[in-house]
Amino acid sequence: MDPQKVEKLVSEVVREVLSRRGAERRVAIGSDHGGFELKERLQVLLKEKGYAVLDVGCHKKEPCDYPDFAKAVAQAVLRGDCAQGIMIDGAGIGSSMACNRFPGIRAALCYDMKTIQNSRAHNNANVLTLGATANPPEVVEAMVLCWLATPFEGGRHQKRVDKIERDV
């Protein structure tokens, strides 16, 4: 992505994020050992942007199991402790599968700006899962800020989200 476009997008996102208050600014974040470094980097970014971050682990680079932390992220969102969650593992696939086992969680594995925007605008995703090495860290930072700032469009998309929730 063109660096100027990324910079413009991040500026727009920061404006949107700073206009929010309360629960919308609380984010649960977790990772396994493969996503640990990216999780730590994203926490710094989110705190700089005014988010309250709930770090559910892991807390070191030693091997651990992503389902444990995916569960903690999902539960923080379901309890209402956080409005949204972010979970990072090696590829993001396992975390997405683990999070989506919980009724009420709509976890989306995203890998570019198009999937980031679609997951929020059309699917009202409340958990973002990421692969730790799928994109450079600077791109992931822009993706995460975009994901947090993208509103759900509702309308024709609402009935589909309702079907997901009903049929689980």
N, C-alpha and C positions, 0 to 999 in steps of 0.2 A: 504494500500500500504506500502511496506517495506520502512522504513525511509531512508535507504541508497540509494534506487532507487529514492526516492523523492529528496534527496539532489543532486544526480547526475543530474537528470532532471532539477532542478532549476539552477544548475551551467551552464548547456548547454543553457538554456533559457536566462539567464542573459547575456552570451556572445553574443547570437543572438540579443537580445534587444539593447545592448550597441553599436552594429554595425550600428544601424539605425539612420536616421537623419530626421529632419523636420516633415512634416505632419504625417508620420507613427508613430510618438511618441506622438501624441495628442489623448487622450481618453476622451470621455464624460462618466460620471458616474451618475447614479441616483438611487433612491430607494423610496419606501414608508416607513412608520414608522416601519414596520416589518423587513425591510432590512437596516435600518439606521445605526446600529452599525457595521454591516459587510461592508457597503459602506465606513464608516469612516476609518475602518481598512485597506481596500483595497487602499484607497487614499494615505495613508501613505506609504504603500508598493510601489505603482506605482511611487510616487514622489522619493522615495529612489532609484528606478531603473532607474531614469532619464526621466520619462514620464511627459509631461505637462497634467494636469488633469483639465477638465472642470466639476465642480460639479453643476449639474442642480437641485439639491434638492432630497429629502426633507432635511431640515436643523435642524430638531428636531424630537423627538420621539412621538410627538402628532399625533393622527390618521389623515391620509390623504389618498388620492386616487391615486393608482399606475398609472392609465392611464395618468394622468397629467404629471408625470415624465417620463413615457415611451415615450410619445409624444416628450418631450424636448430632450431626448437622441436621438431618431430617427431623429429629425430635425437637431440636431447638426451634425450628420453624413451626412445627405443628403445635407446640406449647404456646407460641406467640412470643417467645423470648426474643426472636429476631424476625424481621419481615421476610428476609431472604437468606439463602445459604449458598456457599461456594465449597465444592469438594474437588480435590486434586489428587489424582493418582498417576501412574505411569502413562496410561492411554486415555483415561477418563471413562472408559467403557464400563468397567466393573463398578465404579462408584455410581454411575447412572443407573445401572441395574439394581444395585443395593438400595439406593435412595427411593427408587420407584416402587419398591415393595411396600412402602408405607402409604396407605390411603390418605389422600389430601396433598401428597407431594407430587409435583410435576417437574421432575428433574430433566434437564436438557443437556446433552453432550454437545458442546459447540466448538467449532474449530476455525471460524472466520466471522467477519462482521455481518454477513448475510444471515448466518444461523443464529448469531447473537440477537439481532434485531427481531427475527422471525419468532424465536423462542419466547420472547416477552410480548411482542405486539400481537401475535396470533394465538399463542398457546398459554400465555400467562404463567410461564415457568416460574417457580418459586425457589428452585435450586439450580445452580449452574455447575456442571461438572466439566473438568478440563483435564487434558493430557499434559503432563508436566513438560514434555519436550516437543509438543506439536507445533509450537510457535515460539519466536524469540520473546523474551520477557517483556520488552517494551510494547510489543504487539498485544500480548496478553493483558497488560495493564490497560491499554486503550479498550480492548474488548470488554474487560470487567466493568470499567466505568460506563461504557455504552450500555451494557446489559442492565446495570443498576438504574440507569436513567431512562431506559425505554419503557414507556407506559403500555399497558394492555389496551388494545383498541376496542375491545368489547364487540358490540354489534353482532354481525354474523358469526364471529368467532366465539362468542359467549356460548351459543348452543352446543358447540363442539366440546368446549371445556366442560360444560355441564354433563355431556354424555360421558366423558372420561371419568368424571367424579361419580356419576350414578352407576356405571357399569363395572366399577372396580369391585 
